Amino acid sequence: MSIETGHHGGTHVSTLLILGASGDLTGRLLLPGLARLIGSGRATGLHLAGAGGPGYSHEKWAQRVTETCEAAMEHATEAGRAELAKIAAHTSFTELDVTKPNELANMVETLDGPVALYFALPPAVSQKACEVLEPGQLPETTLLVMEKPFGSNQQSAQGLNRTLIRLVPEENIHRVDHFLGKGTVFNILGLRFANRLLEPLFTSEHVEKIEIFYDEELALEDRAGYYDGAGALRDMIQSHLLQILGLLTMNAPATLKERDVRDHLGSVLRATALAGDPRKFTRRARYTAGTSKGRPVPDYAAEKGVEPALKTETLAEVTLHINNSRWASVPFILRAGKALGTARKEAIITFRPVSHLPTGFKGTDKPTKLRIGFGPDTLSLDLDVNGPGDLYTLDHVTLAAELNSPDLLPYGEVLLGVLSGDPTLSVRGDTAEECWRIVDPILTAWADDMVDLDEYPAGGNGPAGWDTNCTL
């Protein structure tokens, strides 16, 4: 049974309980995103509760919430400011060990429902907390909000899915991906399916390759506790970039409703697999000492908290194929990395050359490329045209536009879906498992050292010889 239509001004959830109230994720991303959402007037009548381990207190929590709400006042509407004041005044904190039987269930009983449980905890702790819950302990209207990574491979994701589905229905499980903000998702779907100029061209007949890049300038930034056990492949490609790939390649859904969109996304990811031997179609690398954004960066292996023997990659690249009639034989190149010299966050669709160029034209005959940028969301189209001067010489021009930019922070967009009971932007259980199925053979090959771990200096554009390095 899914959440009933809400009674709180468009909000289906009465209480948001954040587990891991003292954590970095909560303070840096979750609370600011929530405060901006509440300030916009789109989440009224909500009660915010926090829970955490010993050493934290109601006073510390109340101060954290109050400071975040005050910072959000500047962008808030008049009604939103009133809601922020209420949130800050009435929030509560409970010391709780979620891994002990009955503790979490007993607390949920004391809260005004429906309740959304946001697991802002390390994945292993979140999994343990769900395993100690018994079927029937939570009200069936409860929402479970899980952070990535969802499992560590396909088998663990399947096990976690079985655990969660014992507790609440699938539509009440939100596996959040803050990368998939509503603006980004609907910008891609609108671009693909609302334009006669583009929609018929997204096939293997017209597309030569699709590249999805997420090159970051930031280095590790004290996140070794999470990142060194994950790496670029798990952290970015397995989750975020595969979802973007699905949106770029799925067939047109009948509607933008949750089931239609997620059915089509799941279908195209089920057809996706590594293009062949991991030694040929995957690459990995790790940064060495260098300079990034004007600051010295130590060798990754020397970063605090890093275990060098794990051989964790900070740059990963894979080439995939989609085995269906629309995309047969088109290579999809997904790349993500840290401490790179140029931030590059975009999808590039490279179209095939024209079948015949009349003899007599000269100059740069470059391929037509459509670029979709992420954060900020942008669009550009590279075309060959007759340039100034010699009419026979082709010149390259770029048509550019900015796409709709949401007024909410990424976590605000995630929470809007949670609080309104709309799982469209969350990752469905079967899709989470498919994403692991795609990368599991790569993880195995890398663990067996079948693929060399290349190196690049922090602030560089990647290892020598990688043809996907940014050349701007």
C-alpha positions in Angstrom: 0.0 0.0 0.0 1.5 3.3 -1.0 1.3 6.6 0.8 -2.1 8.2 0.8 -2.7 11.8 -0.4 -1.3 14.1 2.2 -3.0 16.5 4.5 -0.1 18.9 5.0 -0.2 21.3 2.0 1.1 18.9 -0.6 3.3 17.0 1.8 2.4 13.3 2.4 4.9 12.9 5.2 4.2 14.3 8.7 7.6 13.6 10.3 11.0 13.4 8.8 13.4 11.4 11.1 17.0 11.8 10.2 19.1 8.9 11.5 22.7 10.1 11.8 21.8 13.6 13.0 25.4 14.5 13.9 26.9 13.4 10.7 28.7 15.3 7.9 26.0 14.4 5.3 23.2 15.7 7.5 25.0 19.0 8.2 26.6 19.7 4.9 23.9 18.6 2.4 20.7 17.2 4.0 19.6 20.1 6.3 20.5 22.9 3.9 18.5 21.1 1.1 15.6 20.7 3.5 15.7 24.2 4.7 15.7 25.7 1.2 12.7 23.4 0.3 10.7 24.4 3.4 11.6 28.1 2.8 10.1 27.8 -0.7 6.7 27.0 0.8 6.5 23.5 -0.8 6.8 21.4 2.5 4.4 22.8 5.1 3.3 21.2 8.4 6.4 19.0 8.7 8.0 18.0 11.9 11.7 17.3 11.9 13.3 14.9 14.3 16.9 13.7 14.6 18.5 10.6 16.2 22.1 9.7 16.8 24.5 8.0 19.0 25.9 9.0 22.4 27.9 12.2 22.6 25.4 14.3 20.8 22.5 16.2 22.4 19.2 17.9 21.8 20.9 21.2 22.3 23.6 20.6 19.7 20.9 19.3 17.2 18.6 22.3 17.9 21.5 24.7 17.3 22.4 22.9 14.0 18.8 23.1 12.8 18.3 26.7 13.9 21.5 27.9 12.2 20.6 26.1 8.9 17.0 27.5 9.0 18.3 31.0 9.7 20.7 30.8 6.7 17.8 29.7 4.5 15.6 32.7 5.5 17.2 35.0 2.9 15.8 32.9 0.0 12.5 32.1 1.7 9.0 33.3 0.9 7.0 34.9 3.7 5.1 31.6 4.4 8.3 29.7 4.1 10.0 31.8 6.8 7.1 31.0 9.1 7.6 27.3 8.4 11.3 27.5 9.0 10.7 29.2 12.3 8.3 26.3 13.3 10.8 23.7 12.3 13.6 25.2 14.3 11.4 25.8 17.4 9.8 22.3 17.5 12.6 19.9 16.3 13.5 17.1 18.6 16.6 14.8 19.1 16.7 11.3 20.5 19.8 9.2 21.4 19.3 5.9 19.6 21.2 2.8 18.7 19.4 1.8 15.5 21.2 -1.6 15.4 19.5 -2.8 18.6 16.2 -4.7 18.2 13.1 -2.6 18.8 14.8 0.7 19.5 14.0 2.3 16.1 10.5 0.7 15.9 9.6 2.0 19.3 10.7 5.5 18.5 8.7 5.5 15.2 5.6 4.6 17.2 6.0 7.9 19.2 6.1 10.1 16.1 3.2 11.6 14.1 2.9 9.5 10.9 3.4 8.9 8.1 7.1 9.0 9.0 10.0 9.1 6.5 13.2 7.5 8.0 16.2 9.0 6.3 19.2 6.7 6.8 22.1 9.3 6.8 24.4 6.6 8.1 27.3 4.4 6.8 25.8 1.7 4.5 26.7 -1.1 6.8 24.9 0.6 9.7 21.8 1.3 7.6 21.7 -2.4 6.5 22.1 -3.6 10.1 19.3 -1.2 11.3 16.9 -2.7 8.7 17.9 -6.3 9.4 16.9 -6.0 13.1 13.5 -4.6 12.2 10.7 -7.3 12.0 7.9 -7.4 9.5 4.9 -5.5 10.8 7.0 -3.4 13.3 6.8 -0.3 11.1 3.4 1.2 10.0 2.9 0.4 6.3 2.8 4.1 5.5 6.4 4.5 6.6 9.0 5.6 4.0 12.5 4.2 4.0 15.1 6.6 2.5 18.4 4.9 1.6 21.6 6.7 0.6 24.0 5.2 -2.0 25.9 3.0 -2.3 23.0 0.6 -2.3 25.0 -2.5 -1.5 28.5 -3.2 -2.6 27.8 -5.7 -5.5 24.8 -7.3 -7.1 24.5 -10.1 -4.5 24.5 -7.6 -1.5 22.0 -5.3 -3.3 19.7 -8.3 -3.8 20.0 -9.2 -0.1 19.3 -5.6 1.0 16.3 -5.4 -1.3 14.9 -8.6 0.3 15.4 -7.0 3.7 13.6 -3.8 2.8 10.7 -5.3 1.0 9.9 -7.3 4.2 9.3 -4.0 6.0 7.4 -1.7 3.5 6.2 -1.9 -0.1 8.6 -1.1 -2.9 6.9 2.2 -3.7 7.7 3.3 -0.1 11.4 2.7 -0.6 13.4 5.7 -1.8 16.9 4.9 -2.9 18.1 8.4 -3.4 20.5 9.7 -6.0 21.0 13.4 -5.4 22.7 13.6 -8.8 19.3 12.9 -10.4 17.6 16.2 -9.5 14.3 16.8 -11.1 15.6 19.6 -13.2 18.4 17.5 -14.7 16.0 14.5 -15.4 13.3 16.5 -17.0 15.8 18.6 -19.0 17.1 15.4 -20.6 13.7 13.9 -21.2 12.3 17.1 -22.6 15.2 17.6 -24.9 15.0 14.0 -26.2 11.3 13.6 -26.6 9.9 17.0 -27.4 12.1 17.9 -30.4 11.4 16.4 -33.8 14.9 17.5 -34.8 16.5 15.2 -32.2 14.2 12.4 -31.2 14.6 10.4 -34.5 18.4 10.8 -34.4 19.0 9.0 -31.1 19.6 5.7 -32.7 22.7 3.7 -33.9 22.0 4.8 -37.4 22.9 8.4 -36.6 24.9 8.3 -33.4 28.6 7.3 -33.5 29.2 7.3 -29.7 28.0 8.8 -26.5 30.4 9.9 -23.7 29.4 10.8 -20.2 32.2 12.5 -18.2 32.4 13.6 -14.6 35.9 15.0 -14.1 36.2 16.8 -10.8 38.9 19.3 -9.7 38.3 18.3 -6.0 40.7 15.7 -4.5 39.8 13.4 -1.6 38.9 16.2 0.8 39.0 14.1 4.0 36.5 11.5 2.7 38.9 8.5 2.9 36.6 6.7 5.3 34.0 6.3 2.5 35.9 6.8 -0.7 38.9 4.5 -0.2 36.5 1.6 0.1 34.5 2.7 -2.9 36.6 4.3 -5.6 35.5 6.2 -8.7 33.7 3.2 -10.4 31.4 2.5 -7.4 31.1 6.1 -6.3 30.1 7.7 -9.6 29.8 5.3 -12.5 27.8 2.5 -10.9 25.3 4.9 -9.5 25.1 8.4 -11.1 26.4 7.9 -14.6 24.5 4.7 -15.3 21.3 6.6 -14.5 22.2 9.4 -16.9 23.0 6.8 -19.5 19.6 5.3 -19.0 17.8 8.6 -19.4 19.8 9.4 -22.6 19.0 6.0 -24.2 15.6 4.8 -23.0 12.6 4.7 -25.3 9.9 7.3 -24.8 7.6 6.5 -21.9 3.8 7.0 -22.4 3.7 9.4 -19.5 6.0 11.0 -17.0 4.5 9.1 -14.2 6.6 7.0 -11.9 5.9 3.6 -13.3 6.3 4.5 -16.9 9.6 6.3 -16.4 11.1 3.7 -14.2 10.0 0.8 -16.3 11.7 2.2 -19.4 14.8 3.2 -17.4 15.0 -0.4 -16.1 14.5 -1.9 -19.5 17.4 -0.1 -21.1 19.8 -0.8 -18.2 18.9 -4.5 -18.4 20.2 -4.4 -22.0 23.4 -2.7 -20.9 26.7 -4.6 -20.4 30.5 -4.1 -20.6 31.5 -4.0 -24.3 33.9 -7.0 -23.9 37.1 -8.0 -22.1 37.7 -5.7 -19.1 41.4 -5.5 -20.1 40.4 -3.8 -23.3 37.2 -1.9 -22.4 38.1 -0.5 -18.9 40.8 1.7 -17.5 41.7 2.9 -14.0 44.1 5.3 -12.5 45.1 7.0 -9.3 46.4 10.5 -8.7 49.9 11.3 -7.4 51.1 14.5 -5.8 50.4 17.7 -7.6 48.5 20.9 -7.5 44.7 21.3 -7.8 42.8 24.6 -7.8 46.0 26.3 -6.8 46.5 24.1 -3.7 49.1 21.4 -3.2 47.6 17.9 -3.2 49.5 14.9 -1.7 49.8 11.6 -3.4 46.5 9.7 -3.0 48.2 6.8 -1.4 49.6 9.2 1.3 46.3 10.8 2.1 45.0 10.5 5.6 43.0 7.3 6.1 44.0 5.7 2.8 45.1 2.1 2.6 47.4 2.0 -0.4 47.2 -1.8 -0.8 43.5 -1.5 -1.7 44.6 0.1 -5.0 41.5 2.3 -5.0 41.1 4.2 -8.3 40.5 7.9 -8.4 39.8 7.9 -12.1 37.7 5.2 -13.9 36.6 4.7 -17.4 34.4 2.0 -19.0 33.0 1.3 -22.4 29.6 -0.2 -22.5 27.2 -1.5 -25.2 23.4 -1.6 -25.1 22.2 -4.8 -26.7 18.9 -3.7 -28.3 17.9 -2.7 -31.8 18.1 1.1 -31.1 21.7 1.1 -29.9 23.4 -2.0 -31.3 27.2 -1.5 -31.7 27.3 2.1 -30.4 30.0 2.6 -27.7 29.0 4.3 -24.5 32.1 5.7 -22.7 31.6 6.6 -19.0 34.4 8.3 -17.1 34.6 9.8 -13.7 37.6 11.0 -11.6 39.0 13.3 -9.0 41.8 15.9 -8.7 41.7 16.6 -12.5 42.9 19.9 -14.0 39.6 20.8 -15.7 36.2 20.2 -14.4 34.1 18.5 -17.0 30.6 17.4 -16.2 28.7 16.6 -19.4 27.3 14.1 -21.8 28.5 14.3 -25.4 26.5 12.8 -28.2 28.7 12.5 -31.3 26.7 12.0 -34.5 28.0 10.1 -37.5 29.3 12.0 -40.5 27.0 12.8 -43.4 26.8 10.0 -46.0 28.1 12.3 -48.7 29.8 15.7 -48.6 29.8 17.4 -52.0 33.3 17.5 -53.5 34.7 21.1 -53.3 34.1 21.8 -49.7 37.2 22.1 -47.7 38.3 23.1 -44.2 37.4 21.5 -40.9 34.8 18.9 -41.3 34.2 18.0 -37.7 31.5 15.8 -36.4 28.2 17.3 -35.2 28.1 17.1 -31.4 25.4 17.7 -28.9 26.7 18.5 -25.4 24.5 18.4 -22.2 26.2 19.9 -19.2 25.3 19.0 -15.6 25.4 21.6 -12.8 24.8 24.1 -14.2 22.6 22.4 -16.8 23.6 23.7 -20.3 23.1 22.7 -23.9 25.4 23.2 -26.9 25.3 22.0 -30.4 28.5 22.0 -32.6 27.8 22.4 -36.3 29.7 22.9 -39.6 28.7 26.0 -41.6 30.1 28.1 -44.3 32.4 30.5 -42.6 33.3 34.1 -43.4 35.5 34.7 -46.4 35.9 31.7 -48.7 32.5 30.2 -49.2 34.0 26.8 -49.9 35.7 26.5 -46.5 33.6 25.0 -43.7 33.8 26.6 -40.3 32.7 25.3 -36.9 30.1 27.1 -34.8 28.5 26.3 -31.5 24.9 27.1 -30.6 24.5 27.3 -26.8 21.7 27.7 -24.3 21.2 27.4 -20.5 18.6 25.0 -19.4 16.1 25.4 -16.7 17.9 25.7 -13.4 15.9 24.6 -10.3 15.7 26.9 -7.3 16.3 24.0 -4.9 19.5 22.5 -3.8 20.1 18.8 -5.0 19.0 17.3 -1.7 16.0 19.6 -1.6 14.9 18.1 -4.9 15.4 14.6 -3.5 13.4 15.5 -0.3 10.6 17.0 -2.3 10.0 13.6 -4.0 10.2 11.9 -0.6 7.9 14.2 1.2 5.3 14.3 -1.5 5.4 10.5 -1.8 6.6 10.5 -5.4 9.3 7.9 -6.1 9.9 8.8 -9.7 13.4 10.2 -9.1 14.4 7.4 -6.7 16.2 4.2 -8.0 13.9 1.2 -8.1 15.1 -2.0 -6.5 15.6 -4.0 -9.8 17.4 -1.1 -11.4 19.8 -0.8 -8.4 20.6 -4.5 -8.9 21.1 -4.1 -12.7 23.7 -1.3 -12.1 25.7 -3.7 -9.9 25.4 -6.5 -12.5 26.9 -4.1 -15.1 30.0 -3.2 -13.0 30.6 -6.5 -11.1 32.7 -8.1 -13.8 34.9 -4.9 -13.8 35.3 -4.9 -10.1 36.3 -8.6 -10.2 38.9 -8.0 -13.0 40.4 -5.0 -11.1 40.5 -7.0 -7.8 42.5 -9.7 -9.7 44.9 -7.0 -11.1 43.9 -7.8 -14.7 43.9 -4.1 -15.5 46.9 -1.8 -14.7 46.4 1.0 -12.2 47.8 4.0 -14.2 48.9 7.3 -12.6 48.3 11.0 -13.2 49.5 14.0 -11.3 46.8 15.9 -9.3 45.8 18.8 -11.4 46.6 17.0 -14.6 44.0 15.9 -17.2 44.6 12.2 -16.7 47.2 9.5 -17.5 49.3 9.9 -20.6 47.8 8.2 -23.6 44.2 8.3 -22.5 42.2 9.7 -25.4 39.4 10.9 -23.2 41.6 13.5 -21.4 40.2 17.0 -21.7 42.2 19.0 -24.2 40.7 22.4 -23.6 
